[in-house]
Every structure is written in C-alpha cells, then in structure tokens.
Amino acid sequence: PILIIGKDGITPNTVMQADRALLARELIKGRVLETAPQSAEETARALAEATGAALVQVLGRNFLLYRRNPKEPKIELPL
C-alpha cells in the first residue's frame, strides 16, 4: 500500500500525500490499521472526498482510490 492510516486518522499531511500519489499514479492502494479511529470504508470515503477521487473498492482493511490525471491519462476505468 502507498498510504497507511493509523491512530491519527486522516490528517492534512495524509490528504496531501494521497493527492500527490494520485497525481503520479491515478490508482492508489491504502491500508487502515486497527488503531485508526474510523473503519476502512469510512476512512476511504472521507479521503476520496478530500482528494476528489473515486472510491473503487474496500476489502477488509485495504482500499483503492482512483482519480484521472487530465494531463497524462494512464488507466481507463468506466465510472
């Protein structure tokens, strides 16, 4: 996973890190640790909203976020 969300939950630094990762890769994987204040789905939805991304999947404590890069699209996903 590129992002690991721990006991602090979603912080401004986490949002900035996710935003930069989505710019570089379009599709990123994250993991929510057991110590996180919210469930994996709640965390993923909040992070997707904060970064303007789409929540692709939540499986257990892992999640996938997607945001199309308008400059260099690499992946075509039907939304």
All heavy atoms as a GROMACS GRO file, in nm:
protein
  604
    1PRO      N    1   0.082  -0.121   0.000
    1PRO     CA    2   0.000   0.000   0.000
    1PRO      C    3   0.086   0.127   0.000
    1PRO      O    4   0.193   0.130   0.056
    1PRO     CB    5  -0.081  -0.011   0.128
    1PRO     CG    6  -0.016  -0.118   0.210
    1PRO     CD    7   0.066  -0.200   0.117
    2ILE      N    8   0.035   0.228  -0.064
    2ILE     CA    9   0.103   0.357  -0.066
    2ILE      C   10   0.070   0.437   0.059
    2ILE      O   11   0.155   0.504   0.115
    2ILE     CB   12   0.062   0.436  -0.192
    2ILE    CG1   13   0.118   0.366  -0.315
    2ILE    CG2   14   0.112   0.579  -0.186
    2ILE    CD1   15   0.076   0.428  -0.445
    3LEU      N   16  -0.055   0.430   0.103
    3LEU     CA   17  -0.100   0.504   0.221
    3LEU      C   18  -0.129   0.409   0.335
    3LEU      O   19  -0.191   0.305   0.314
    3LEU     CB   20  -0.228   0.580   0.190
    3LEU     CG   21  -0.221   0.693   0.092
    3LEU    CD1   22  -0.360   0.744   0.062
    3LEU    CD2   23  -0.137   0.805   0.147
    4ILE      N   24  -0.088   0.445   0.453
    4ILE     CA   25  -0.122   0.369   0.573
    4ILE      C   26  -0.181   0.468   0.672
    4ILE      O   27  -0.117   0.565   0.710
    4ILE     CB   28   0.001   0.298   0.632
    4ILE    CG1   29   0.056   0.198   0.531
    4ILE    CG2   30  -0.036   0.228   0.763
    4ILE    CD1   31   0.181   0.126   0.574
    5ILE      N   32  -0.306   0.442   0.710
    5ILE     CA   33  -0.378   0.529   0.803
    5ILE      C   34  -0.375   0.464   0.940
    5ILE      O   35  -0.420   0.350   0.957
    5ILE     CB   36  -0.524   0.550   0.758
    5ILE    CG1   37  -0.533   0.587   0.611
    5ILE    CG2   38  -0.594   0.650   0.849
    5ILE    CD1   39  -0.469   0.717   0.573
    6GLY      N   40  -0.323   0.536   1.038
    6GLY     CA   41  -0.309   0.482   1.173
    6GLY      C   42  -0.398   0.552   1.274
    6GLY      O   43  -0.505   0.602   1.241
    7LYS      N   44  -0.348   0.561   1.396
    7LYS     CA   45  -0.427   0.612   1.508
    7LYS      C   46  -0.467   0.759   1.495
    7LYS      O   47  -0.564   0.802   1.556
    7LYS     CB   48  -0.354   0.590   1.639
    7LYS     CG   49  -0.227   0.670   1.653
    7LYS     CD   50  -0.158   0.642   1.784
    7LYS     CE   51  -0.027   0.721   1.792
    7LYS     NZ   52   0.042   0.697   1.916
    8ASP      N   53  -0.396   0.836   1.415
    8ASP     CA   54  -0.430   0.977   1.396
    8ASP      C   55  -0.542   0.996   1.294
    8ASP      O   56  -0.594   1.106   1.280
    8ASP     CB   57  -0.308   1.056   1.351
    8ASP     CG   58  -0.202   1.064   1.460
    8ASP    OD1   59  -0.239   1.053   1.579
    8ASP    OD2   60  -0.084   1.079   1.425
    9GLY      N   61  -0.576   0.893   1.219
    9GLY     CA   62  -0.680   0.904   1.117
    9GLY      C   63  -0.631   0.985   0.999
    9GLY      O   64  -0.514   0.986   0.966
   10ILE      N   65  -0.723   1.057   0.938
   10ILE     CA   66  -0.690   1.138   0.822
   10ILE      C   67  -0.645   1.277   0.869
   10ILE      O   68  -0.721   1.350   0.930
   10ILE     CB   69  -0.810   1.151   0.727
   10ILE    CG1   70  -0.848   1.013   0.675
   10ILE    CG2   71  -0.778   1.244   0.611
   10ILE    CD1   72  -0.974   1.012   0.593
   11THR      N   73  -0.522   1.309   0.838
   11THR     CA   74  -0.464   1.439   0.874
   11THR      C   75  -0.440   1.519   0.746
   11THR      O   76  -0.443   1.462   0.636
   11THR     CB   77  -0.331   1.419   0.948
   11THR    OG1   78  -0.238   1.356   0.859
   11THR    CG2   79  -0.348   1.335   1.074
   12PRO      N   80  -0.414   1.648   0.756
   12PRO     CA   81  -0.382   1.725   0.635
   12PRO      C   82  -0.261   1.668   0.561
   12PRO      O   83  -0.256   1.670   0.438
   12PRO     CB   84  -0.351   1.865   0.690
   12PRO     CG   85  -0.430   1.874   0.816
   12PRO     CD   86  -0.428   1.734   0.873
   13ASN      N   87  -0.165   1.614   0.634
   13ASN     CA   88  -0.049   1.552   0.571
   13ASN      C   89  -0.090   1.428   0.491
   13ASN      O   90  -0.039   1.404   0.382
   13ASN     CB   91   0.054   1.516   0.678
   13ASN     CG   92   0.185   1.470   0.616
   13ASN    OD1   93   0.226   1.518   0.512
   13ASN    ND2   94   0.249   1.374   0.682
   14THR      N   95  -0.183   1.350   0.544
   14THR     CA   96  -0.231   1.230   0.475
   14THR      C   97  -0.302   1.270   0.346
   14THR      O   98  -0.283   1.205   0.242
   14THR     CB   99  -0.327   1.151   0.564
   14THR    OG1  100  -0.264   1.123   0.688
   14THR    CG2  101  -0.367   1.020   0.500
   15VAL      N  102  -0.384   1.374   0.352
   15VAL     CA  103  -0.456   1.420   0.233
   15VAL      C  104  -0.357   1.468   0.128
   15VAL      O  105  -0.371   1.435   0.009
   15VAL     CB  106  -0.556   1.532   0.269
   15VAL    CG1  107  -0.619   1.592   0.145
   15VAL    CG2  108  -0.664   1.478   0.363
   16MET      N  109  -0.256   1.543   0.169
   16MET     CA  110  -0.154   1.592   0.076
   16MET      C  111  -0.078   1.475   0.013
   16MET      O  112  -0.053   1.473  -0.108
   16MET     CB  113  -0.056   1.684   0.147
   16MET     CG  114   0.047   1.746   0.055
   16MET     SD  115   0.158   1.863   0.138
   16MET     CE  116   0.241   1.755   0.253
   17GLN      N  117  -0.043   1.376   0.093
   17GLN     CA  118   0.028   1.259   0.043
   17GLN      C  119  -0.059   1.183  -0.057
   17GLN      O  120  -0.010   1.140  -0.163
   17GLN     CB  121   0.065   1.170   0.161
   17GLN     CG  122   0.151   1.052   0.127
   17GLN     CD  123   0.183   0.967   0.250
   17GLN    OE1  124   0.120   0.979   0.354
   17GLN    NE2  125   0.280   0.882   0.236
   18ALA      N  126  -0.185   1.165  -0.028
   18ALA     CA  127  -0.277   1.096  -0.119
   18ALA      C  128  -0.294   1.174  -0.248
   18ALA      O  129  -0.295   1.115  -0.357
   18ALA     CB  130  -0.412   1.074  -0.051
   19ASP      N  131  -0.306   1.305  -0.238
   19ASP     CA  132  -0.322   1.389  -0.356
   19ASP      C  133  -0.202   1.377  -0.449
   19ASP      O  134  -0.217   1.361  -0.570
   19ASP     CB  135  -0.342   1.534  -0.312
   19ASP     CG  136  -0.379   1.624  -0.428
   19ASP    OD1  137  -0.475   1.592  -0.500
   19ASP    OD2  138  -0.311   1.727  -0.445
   20ARG      N  139  -0.083   1.383  -0.393
   20ARG     CA  140   0.039   1.369  -0.474
   20ARG      C  141   0.051   1.230  -0.536
   20ARG      O  142   0.092   1.216  -0.650
   20ARG     CB  143   0.162   1.399  -0.389
   20ARG     CG  144   0.175   1.545  -0.357
   20ARG     CD  145   0.298   1.572  -0.276
   20ARG     NE  146   0.308   1.715  -0.248
   20ARG     CZ  147   0.392   1.766  -0.162
   20ARG    NH1  148   0.476   1.689  -0.096
   20ARG    NH2  149   0.396   1.896  -0.141
   21ALA      N  150   0.014   1.128  -0.460
   21ALA     CA  151   0.020   0.991  -0.513
   21ALA      C  152  -0.079   0.973  -0.627
   21ALA      O  153  -0.048   0.909  -0.728
   21ALA     CB  154  -0.008   0.891  -0.401
   22LEU      N  155  -0.198   1.030  -0.614
   22LEU     CA  156  -0.298   1.020  -0.721
   22LEU      C  157  -0.254   1.095  -0.846
   22LEU      O  158  -0.286   1.054  -0.957
   22LEU     CB  159  -0.433   1.072  -0.671
   22LEU     CG  160  -0.507   0.978  -0.578
   22LEU    CD1  161  -0.617   1.053  -0.503
   22LEU    CD2  162  -0.564   0.860  -0.654
   23LEU      N  163  -0.183   1.204  -0.829
   23LEU     CA  164  -0.130   1.277  -0.945
   23LEU      C  165  -0.029   1.192  -1.021
   23LEU      O  166  -0.025   1.193  -1.143
   23LEU     CB  167  -0.061   1.406  -0.897
   23LEU     CG  168  -0.133   1.534  -0.928
   23LEU    CD1  169  -0.066   1.650  -0.857
   23LEU    CD2  170  -0.143   1.559  -1.074
   24ALA      N  171   0.051   1.118  -0.948
   24ALA     CA  172   0.157   1.038  -1.010
   24ALA      C  173   0.106   0.905  -1.065
   24ALA      O  174   0.158   0.856  -1.164
   24ALA     CB  175   0.268   1.012  -0.909
   25ARG      N  176   0.005   0.847  -1.002
   25ARG     CA  177  -0.031   0.710  -1.036
   25ARG      C  178  -0.175   0.687  -1.079
   25ARG      O  179  -0.206   0.579  -1.127
   25ARG     CB  180  -0.002   0.619  -0.917
   25ARG     CG  181   0.142   0.624  -0.877
   25ARG     CD  182   0.165   0.540  -0.756
   25ARG     NE  183   0.300   0.561  -0.710
   25ARG     CZ  184   0.383   0.466  -0.680
   25ARG    NH1  185   0.344   0.342  -0.687
   25ARG    NH2  186   0.503   0.494  -0.639
   26GLU      N  187  -0.266   0.775  -1.050
   26GLU     CA  188  -0.409   0.764  -1.078
   26GLU      C  189  -0.481   0.662  -0.989
   26GLU      O  190  -0.591   0.685  -0.947
   26GLU     CB  191  -0.438   0.729  -1.225
   26GLU     CG  192  -0.408   0.840  -1.320
   26GLU     CD  193  -0.457   0.813  -1.459
   26GLU    OE1  194  -0.491   0.697  -1.492
   26GLU    OE2  195  -0.462   0.908  -1.538
   27LEU      N  196  -0.423   0.548  -0.963
   27LEU     CA  197  -0.485   0.443  -0.883
   27LEU      C  198  -0.392   0.411  -0.767
   27LEU      O  199  -0.276   0.373  -0.790
   27LEU     CB  200  -0.507   0.318  -0.969
   27LEU     CG  201  -0.584   0.203  -0.905
   27LEU    CD1  202  -0.728   0.242  -0.881
   27LEU    CD2  203  -0.578   0.080  -0.995
   28ILE      N  204  -0.440   0.428  -0.644
   28ILE     CA  205  -0.355   0.402  -0.528
   28ILE      C  206  -0.424   0.309  -0.430
   28ILE      O  207  -0.546   0.303  -0.422
   28ILE     CB  208  -0.312   0.532  -0.456
   28ILE    CG1  209  -0.433   0.608  -0.401
   28ILE    CG2  210  -0.227   0.618  -0.546
   28ILE    CD1  211  -0.396   0.724  -0.311
   29LYS      N  212  -0.342   0.237  -0.356
   29LYS     CA  213  -0.390   0.143  -0.256
   29LYS      C  214  -0.355   0.195  -0.117
   29LYS      O  215  -0.247   0.249  -0.096
   29LYS     CB  216  -0.321   0.008  -0.278
   29LYS     CG  217  -0.364  -0.101  -0.183
   29LYS     CD  218  -0.292  -0.230  -0.216
   29LYS     CE  219  -0.328  -0.338  -0.118
   29LYS     NZ  220  -0.251  -0.461  -0.144
   30GLY      N  221  -0.448   0.180  -0.026
   30GLY     CA  222  -0.425   0.222   0.111
   30GLY      C  223  -0.463   0.113   0.208
   30GLY      O  224  -0.534   0.019   0.173
   31ARG      N  225  -0.416   0.128   0.330
   31ARG     CA  226  -0.447   0.032   0.436
   31ARG      C  227  -0.481   0.110   0.562
   31ARG      O  228  -0.415   0.207   0.596
   31ARG     CB  229  -0.329  -0.060   0.461
   31ARG     CG  230  -0.354  -0.162   0.571
   31ARG     CD  231  -0.247  -0.271   0.569
   31ARG     NE  232  -0.263  -0.363   0.676
   31ARG     CZ  233  -0.351  -0.463   0.681
   31ARG    NH1  234  -0.433  -0.480   0.579
   31ARG    NH2  235  -0.359  -0.544   0.784
   32VAL      N  236  -0.584   0.065   0.632
   32VAL     CA  237  -0.626   0.127   0.756
   32VAL      C  238  -0.591   0.031   0.870
   32VAL      O  239  -0.636  -0.083   0.872
   32VAL     CB  240  -0.778   0.156   0.755
   32VAL    CG1  241  -0.822   0.218   0.886
   32VAL    CG2  242  -0.813   0.247   0.638
   33LEU      N  243  -0.508   0.078   0.961
   33LEU     CA  244  -0.466  -0.006   1.073
   33LEU      C  245  -0.577  -0.019   1.177
   33LEU      O  246  -0.671   0.061   1.180
   33LEU     CB  247  -0.342   0.054   1.138
   33LEU     CG  248  -0.219   0.070   1.047
   33LEU    CD1  249  -0.106   0.137   1.124
   33LEU    CD2  250  -0.175  -0.063   0.991
   34GLU      N  251  -0.566  -0.119   1.262
   34GLU     CA  252  -0.666  -0.144   1.366
   34GLU      C  253  -0.678  -0.028   1.465
   34GLU      O  254  -0.782  -0.010   1.527
   34GLU     CB  255  -0.633  -0.271   1.442
   34GLU     CG  256  -0.646  -0.397   1.358
   34GLU     CD  257  -0.606  -0.522   1.434
   34GLU    OE1  258  -0.589  -0.516   1.557
   34GLU    OE2  259  -0.592  -0.626   1.368
   35THR      N  260  -0.574   0.051   1.478
   35THR     CA  261  -0.574   0.162   1.572
   35THR      C  262  -0.642   0.287   1.518
   35THR      O  263  -0.658   0.384   1.590
   35THR     CB  264  -0.429   0.199   1.612
   35THR    OG1  265  -0.356   0.231   1.493
   35THR    CG2  266  -0.362   0.084   1.683
   36ALA      N  267  -0.683   0.286   1.392
   36ALA     CA  268  -0.747   0.403   1.331
   36ALA      C  269  -0.883   0.429   1.396
   36ALA      O  270  -0.953   0.336   1.434
   36ALA     CB  271  -0.764   0.381   1.181
   37PRO      N  272  -0.920   0.557   1.406
   37PRO     CA  273  -1.046   0.591   1.472
   37PRO      C  274  -1.171   0.554   1.392
   37PRO      O  275  -1.278   0.541   1.448
   37PRO     CB  276  -1.037   0.743   1.492
   37PRO     CG  277  -0.940   0.789   1.390
   37PRO     CD  278  -0.845   0.674   1.368
   38GLN      N  279  -1.159   0.537   1.261
   38GLN     CA  280  -1.274   0.503   1.176
   38GLN      C  281  -1.249   0.370   1.107
   38GLN      O  282  -1.137   0.323   1.097
   38GLN     CB  283  -1.294   0.611   1.070
   38GLN     CG  284  -1.332   0.747   1.126
   38GLN     CD  285  -1.348   0.849   1.015
   38GLN    OE1  286  -1.262   0.856   0.927
   38GLN    NE2  287  -1.454   0.927   1.020
   39SER      N  288  -1.356   0.313   1.055
   39SER     CA  289  -1.345   0.189   0.979
   39SER      C  290  -1.274   0.218   0.846
   39SER      O  291  -1.259   0.333   0.806
   39SER     CB  292  -1.483   0.130   0.953
   39SER     OG  293  -1.552   0.209   0.857
   40ALA      N  294  -1.237   0.113   0.777
   40ALA     CA  295  -1.169   0.129   0.649
   40ALA      C  296  -1.260   0.198   0.548
   40ALA      O  297  -1.216   0.287   0.473
   40ALA     CB  298  -1.124  -0.007   0.596
   41GLU      N  299  -1.388   0.163   0.545
   41GLU     CA  300  -1.478   0.224   0.449
   41GLU      C  301  -1.500   0.373   0.479
   41GLU      O  302  -1.498   0.456   0.389
   41GLU     CB  303  -1.612   0.151   0.446
   41GLU     CG  304  -1.702   0.204   0.338
   41GLU     CD  305  -1.817   0.112   0.304
   41GLU    OE1  306  -1.820  -0.003   0.349
   41GLU    OE2  307  -1.906   0.158   0.230
   42GLU      N  308  -1.520   0.406   0.604
   42GLU     CA  309  -1.538   0.547   0.642
   42GLU      C  310  -1.414   0.629   0.609
   42GLU      O  311  -1.423   0.740   0.558
   42GLU     CB  312  -1.569   0.559   0.791
   42GLU     CG  313  -1.703   0.503   0.832
   42GLU     CD  314  -1.719   0.495   0.983
   42GLU    OE1  315  -1.618   0.479   1.054
   42GLU    OE2  316  -1.834   0.505   1.028
   43THR      N  317  -1.298   0.572   0.639
   43THR     CA  318  -1.172   0.641   0.610
   43THR      C  319  -1.153   0.660   0.461
   43THR      O  320  -1.117   0.769   0.416
   43THR     CB  321  -1.054   0.561   0.669
   43THR    OG1  322  -1.073   0.548   0.810
   43THR    CG2  323  -0.922   0.628   0.641
   44ALA      N  324  -1.178   0.556   0.382
   44ALA     CA  325  -1.160   0.563   0.237
   44ALA      C  326  -1.256   0.664   0.175
   44ALA      O  327  -1.217   0.743   0.088
   44ALA     CB  328  -1.180   0.426   0.175
   45ARG      N  329  -1.381   0.666   0.220
   45ARG     CA  330  -1.478   0.762   0.167
   45ARG      C  331  -1.438   0.906   0.200
   45ARG      O  332  -1.446   0.995   0.115
   45ARG     CB  333  -1.617   0.734   0.221
   45ARG     CG  334  -1.680   0.611   0.162
   45ARG     CD  335  -1.827   0.598   0.195
   45ARG     NE  336  -1.880   0.470   0.153
   45ARG     CZ  337  -1.910   0.438   0.028
   45ARG    NH1  338  -1.892   0.527  -0.066
   45ARG    NH2  339  -1.957   0.320  -0.003
   46ALA      N  340  -1.393   0.929   0.322
   46ALA     CA  341  -1.351   1.063   0.362
   46ALA      C  342  -1.228   1.108   0.283
   46ALA      O  343  -1.219   1.223   0.240
   46ALA     CB  344  -1.321   1.066   0.512
   47LEU      N  345  -1.134   1.017   0.263
   47LEU     CA  346  -1.013   1.050   0.188
   47LEU      C  347  -1.045   1.074   0.040
   47LEU      O  348  -0.990   1.165  -0.022
   47LEU     CB  349  -0.910   0.938   0.203
   47LEU     CG  350  -0.769   0.969   0.162
   47LEU    CD1  351  -0.715   1.092   0.234
   47LEU    CD2  352  -0.679   0.849   0.192
   48ALA      N  353  -1.136   0.995  -0.015
   48ALA     CA  354  -1.178   1.014  -0.155
   48ALA      C  355  -1.244   1.151  -0.172
   48ALA      O  356  -1.216   1.223  -0.267
   48ALA     CB  357  -1.274   0.904  -0.197
   49GLU      N  358  -1.328   1.189  -0.078
   49GLU     CA  359  -1.394   1.319  -0.085
   49GLU      C  360  -1.293   1.433  -0.072
   49GLU      O  361  -1.301   1.532  -0.145
   49GLU     CB  362  -1.498   1.330   0.026
   49GLU     CG  363  -1.580   1.457   0.019
   49GLU     CD  364  -1.686   1.463   0.126
   49GLU    OE1  365  -1.748   1.360   0.156
   49GLU    OE2  366  -1.705   1.573   0.182
   50ALA      N  367  -1.197   1.418   0.016
   50ALA     CA  368  -1.097   1.523   0.038
   50ALA      C  369  -1.004   1.542  -0.082
   50ALA      O  370  -0.954   1.652  -0.104
   50ALA     CB  371  -1.014   1.492   0.163
   51THR      N  372  -0.981   1.437  -0.158
   51THR     CA  373  -0.889   1.445  -0.272
   51THR      C  374  -0.959   1.454  -0.407
   51THR      O  375  -0.893   1.466  -0.510
   51THR     CB  376  -0.795   1.323  -0.274
   51THR    OG1  377  -0.872   1.204  -0.284
   51THR    CG2  378  -0.706   1.320  -0.152
   52GLY      N  379  -1.091   1.443  -0.408
   52GLY     CA  380  -1.164   1.446  -0.534
   52GLY      C  381  -1.149   1.317  -0.612
   52GLY      O  382  -1.162   1.315  -0.734
   53ALA      N  383  -1.124   1.209  -0.542
   53ALA     CA  384  -1.104   1.078  -0.606
   53ALA      C  385  -1.232   0.995  -0.597
   53ALA      O  386  -1.325   1.029  -0.524
   53ALA     CB  387  -0.990   1.003  -0.538
   54ALA      N  388  -1.232   0.886  -0.667
   54ALA     CA  389  -1.342   0.789  -0.660
   54ALA      C  390  -1.296   0.669  -0.578
   54ALA      O  391  -1.184   0.621  -0.595
   54ALA     CB  392  -1.381   0.744  -0.800
   55LEU      N  393  -1.383   0.623  -0.492
   55LEU     CA  394  -1.354   0.503  -0.414
   55LEU      C  395  -1.385   0.383  -0.503
   55LEU      O  396  -1.498   0.365  -0.547
   55LEU     CB  397  -1.439   0.500  -0.287
   55LEU     CG  398  -1.429   0.375  -0.201
   55LEU    CD1  399  -1.287   0.352  -0.155
   55LEU    CD2  400  -1.522   0.386  -0.082
   56VAL      N  401  -1.285   0.304  -0.533
   56VAL     CA  402  -1.302   0.189  -0.621
   56VAL      C  403  -1.345   0.066  -0.543
   56VAL      O  404  -1.441  -0.001  -0.579
   56VAL     CB  405  -1.171   0.159  -0.699
   56VAL    CG1  406  -1.186   0.035  -0.784
   56VAL    CG2  407  -1.131   0.278  -0.783
   57GLN      N  408  -1.275   0.038  -0.433
   57GLN     CA  409  -1.303  -0.086  -0.360
   57GLN      C  410  -1.251  -0.077  -0.217
   57GLN      O  411  -1.146  -0.017  -0.192
   57GLN     CB  412  -1.234  -0.203  -0.431
   57GLN     CG  413  -1.259  -0.337  -0.369
   57GLN     CD  414  -1.190  -0.449  -0.445
   57GLN    OE1  415  -1.081  -0.429  -0.498
   57GLN    NE2  416  -1.253  -0.562  -0.453
   58VAL      N  417  -1.324  -0.138  -0.127
   58VAL     CA  418  -1.279  -0.158   0.011
   58VAL      C  419  -1.287  -0.307   0.036
   58VAL      O  420  -1.392  -0.369   0.019
   58VAL     CB  421  -1.366  -0.082   0.113
   58VAL    CG1  422  -1.320  -0.112   0.255
   58VAL    CG2  423  -1.363   0.066   0.086
   59LEU      N  424  -1.177  -0.365   0.076
   59LEU     CA  425  -1.173  -0.508   0.103
   59LEU      C  426  -1.098  -0.529   0.233
   59LEU      O  427  -0.976  -0.508   0.239
   59LEU     CB  428  -1.103  -0.581  -0.012
   59LEU     CG  429  -1.102  -0.734  -0.007
   59LEU    CD1  430  -1.244  -0.788  -0.005
   59LEU    CD2  431  -1.028  -0.790  -0.126
   60GLY      N  432  -1.171  -0.564   0.337
   60GLY     CA  433  -1.110  -0.577   0.468
   60GLY      C  434  -1.061  -0.442   0.515
   60GLY      O  435  -1.136  -0.348   0.525
   61ARG      N  436  -0.933  -0.431   0.541
   61ARG     CA  437  -0.874  -0.304   0.585
   61ARG      C  438  -0.803  -0.230   0.471
   61ARG      O  439  -0.739  -0.128   0.492
   61ARG     CB  440  -0.775  -0.330   0.699
   61ARG     CG  441  -0.843  -0.386   0.822
   61ARG     CD  442  -0.753  -0.377   0.942
   61ARG     NE  443  -0.826  -0.404   1.063
   61ARG     CZ  444  -0.900  -0.314   1.129
   61ARG    NH1  445  -0.909  -0.192   1.086
   61ARG    NH2  446  -0.964  -0.347   1.239
   62ASN      N  447  -0.812  -0.283   0.350
   62ASN     CA  448  -0.748  -0.222   0.233
   62ASN      C  449  -0.851  -0.149   0.147
   62ASN      O  450  -0.968  -0.188   0.143
   62ASN     CB  451  -0.679  -0.328   0.149
   62ASN     CG  452  -0.567  -0.396   0.224
   62ASN    OD1  453  -0.487  -0.330   0.287
   62ASN    ND2  454  -0.563  -0.527   0.220
   63PHE      N  455  -0.805  -0.047   0.077
   63PHE     CA  456  -0.894   0.026  -0.014
   63PHE      C  457  -0.817   0.074  -0.136
   63PHE      O  458  -0.695   0.083  -0.135
   63PHE     CB  459  -0.960   0.145   0.058
   63PHE     CG  460  -0.865   0.250   0.107
   63PHE    CD1  461  -0.827   0.356   0.026
   63PHE    CD2  462  -0.814   0.244   0.236
   63PHE    CE1  463  -0.739   0.453   0.072
   63PHE    CE2  464  -0.728   0.342   0.284
   63PHE     CZ  465  -0.691   0.447   0.201
   64LEU      N  466  -0.892   0.102  -0.244
   64LEU     CA  467  -0.836   0.156  -0.367
   64LEU      C  468  -0.906   0.286  -0.401
   64LEU      O  469  -1.029   0.295  -0.395
   64LEU     CB  470  -0.858   0.059  -0.484
   64LEU     CG  471  -0.779  -0.070  -0.483
   64LEU    CD1  472  -0.826  -0.160  -0.596
   64LEU    CD2  473  -0.632  -0.044  -0.495
   65LEU      N  474  -0.828   0.387  -0.437
   65LEU     CA  475  -0.881   0.515  -0.482
   65LEU      C  476  -0.833   0.541  -0.624
   65LEU      O  477  -0.721   0.505  -0.661
   65LEU     CB  478  -0.833   0.629  -0.393
   65LEU     CG  479  -0.875   0.628  -0.247
   65LEU    CD1  480  -0.815   0.747  -0.174
   65LEU    CD2  481  -1.025   0.628  -0.232
   66TYR      N  482  -0.918   0.606  -0.704
   66TYR     CA  483  -0.885   0.638  -0.842
   66TYR      C  484  -0.920   0.784  -0.870
   66TYR      O  485  -1.026   0.831  -0.833
   66TYR     CB  486  -0.964   0.549  -0.938
   66TYR     CG  487  -0.953   0.592  -1.083
   66TYR    CD1  488  -0.841   0.562  -1.158
   66TYR    CD2  489  -1.056   0.662  -1.144
   66TYR    CE1  490  -0.831   0.602  -1.290
   66TYR    CE2  491  -1.047   0.703  -1.276
   66TYR     CZ  492  -0.934   0.672  -1.348
   66TYR     OH  493  -0.924   0.712  -1.478
   67ARG      N  494  -0.828   0.852  -0.937
   67ARG     CA  495  -0.856   0.987  -0.986
   67ARG      C  496  -0.783   1.004  -1.119
   67ARG      O  497  -0.662   0.985  -1.127
   67ARG     CB  498  -0.809   1.093  -0.887
   67ARG     CG  499  -0.849   1.233  -0.932
   67ARG     CD  500  -0.811   1.338  -0.833
   67ARG     NE  501  -0.666   1.351  -0.832
   67ARG     CZ  502  -0.597   1.414  -0.738
   67ARG    NH1  503  -0.658   1.466  -0.635
   67ARG    NH2  504  -0.466   1.422  -0.746
   68ARG      N  505  -0.857   1.038  -1.221
   68ARG     CA  506  -0.799   1.053  -1.354
   68ARG      C  507  -0.706   1.174  -1.358
   68ARG      O  508  -0.739   1.281  -1.307
   68ARG     CB  509  -0.909   1.070  -1.456
   68ARG     CG  510  -0.854   1.078  -1.596
   68ARG     CD  511  -0.964   1.087  -1.694
   68ARG     NE  512  -0.901   1.095  -1.825
   68ARG     CZ  513  -0.960   1.066  -1.935
   68ARG    NH1  514  -1.084   1.029  -1.936
   68ARG    NH2  515  -0.897   1.075  -2.050
   69ASN      N  516  -0.592   1.156  -1.418
   69ASN     CA  517  -0.496   1.264  -1.439
   69ASN      C  518  -0.525   1.325  -1.576
   69ASN      O  519  -0.505   1.261  -1.678
   69ASN     CB  520  -0.354   1.210  -1.433
   69ASN     CG  521  -0.249   1.319  -1.442
   69ASN    OD1  522  -0.277   1.430  -1.483
   69ASN    ND2  523  -0.128   1.286  -1.406
   70PRO      N  524  -0.572   1.450  -1.580
   70PRO     CA  525  -0.608   1.509  -1.709
   70PRO      C  526  -0.488   1.530  -1.802
   70PRO      O  527  -0.506   1.536  -1.922
   70PRO     CB  528  -0.671   1.642  -1.672
   70PRO     CG  529  -0.621   1.673  -1.536
   70PRO     CD  530  -0.592   1.541  -1.470
   71LYS      N  531  -0.369   1.542  -1.749
   71LYS     CA  532  -0.251   1.564  -1.832
   71LYS      C  533  -0.208   1.438  -1.906
   71LYS      O  534  -0.182   1.440  -2.023
   71LYS     CB  535  -0.135   1.616  -1.748
   71LYS     CG  536  -0.157   1.755  -1.695
   71LYS     CD  537  -0.036   1.802  -1.617
   71LYS     CE  538  -0.059   1.941  -1.562
   71LYS     NZ  539   0.053   1.986  -1.482
   72GLU      N  540  -0.196   1.330  -1.833
   72GLU     CA  541  -0.148   1.204  -1.892
   72GLU      C  542  -0.232   1.088  -1.845
   72GLU      O  543  -0.192   1.013  -1.756
   72GLU     CB  544  -0.003   1.180  -1.852
   72GLU     CG  545   0.093   1.283  -1.903
   72GLU     CD  546   0.235   1.252  -1.862
   72GLU    OE1  547   0.269   1.135  -1.846
   72GLU    OE2  548   0.311   1.347  -1.843
   73PRO      N  549  -0.351   1.066  -1.902
   73PRO     CA  550  -0.432   0.953  -1.858
   73PRO      C  551  -0.361   0.821  -1.887
   73PRO      O  552  -0.311   0.798  -1.996
   73PRO     CB  553  -0.561   0.966  -1.937
   73PRO     CG  554  -0.532   1.062  -2.046
   73PRO     CD  555  -0.414   1.143  -2.006
   74LYS      N  556  -0.354   0.737  -1.787
   74LYS     CA  557  -0.285   0.610  -1.799
   74LYS      C  558  -0.380   0.492  -1.793
   74LYS      O  559  -0.356   0.389  -1.850
   74LYS     CB  560  -0.180   0.595  -1.688
   74LYS     CG  561  -0.075   0.703  -1.691
   74LYS     CD  562   0.014   0.694  -1.571
   74LYS     CE  563   0.106   0.815  -1.568
   74LYS     NZ  564   0.178   0.826  -1.444
   75ILE      N  565  -0.489   0.508  -1.719
   75ILE     CA  566  -0.582   0.399  -1.696
   75ILE      C  567  -0.722   0.444  -1.739
   75ILE      O  568  -0.763   0.553  -1.707
   75ILE     CB  569  -0.586   0.360  -1.546
   75ILE    CG1  570  -0.447   0.316  -1.501
   75ILE    CG2  571  -0.687   0.250  -1.522
   75ILE    CD1  572  -0.439   0.296  -1.350
   76GLU      N  573  -0.794   0.360  -1.808
   76GLU     CA  574  -0.931   0.390  -1.845
   76GLU      C  575  -1.023   0.299  -1.764
   76GLU      O  576  -1.023   0.178  -1.781
   76GLU     CB  577  -0.953   0.364  -1.994
   76GLU     CG  578  -0.880   0.460  -2.085
   76GLU     CD  579  -0.936   0.601  -2.078
   76GLU    OE1  580  -1.058   0.617  -2.054
   76GLU    OE2  581  -0.857   0.696  -2.100
   77LEU      N  582  -1.098   0.358  -1.670
   77LEU     CA  583  -1.193   0.283  -1.591
   77LEU      C  584  -1.333   0.338  -1.616
   77LEU      O  585  -1.353   0.460  -1.612
   77LEU     CB  586  -1.164   0.297  -1.440
   77LEU     CG  587  -1.041   0.227  -1.387
   77LEU    CD1  588  -1.027   0.255  -1.237
   77LEU    CD2  589  -1.050   0.078  -1.409
   78PRO      N  590  -1.431   0.253  -1.642
   78PRO     CA  591  -1.568   0.304  -1.655
   78PRO      C  592  -1.619   0.343  -1.517
   78PRO      O  593  -1.608   0.269  -1.422
   78PRO     CB  594  -1.645   0.183  -1.711
   78PRO     CG  595  -1.564   0.064  -1.672
   78PRO     CD  596  -1.422   0.110  -1.663
   79LEU      N  597  -1.670   0.463  -1.505
   79LEU     CA  598  -1.722   0.511  -1.377
   79LEU      C  599  -1.871   0.509  -1.373
   79LEU      O  600  -1.943   0.522  -1.455
   79LEU     CB  601  -1.671   0.652  -1.346
   79LEU     CG  602  -1.520   0.662  -1.329
   79LEU    CD1  603  -1.480   0.808  -1.306
   79LEU    CD2  604  -1.476   0.581  -1.210
   0.00000   0.00000   0.00000
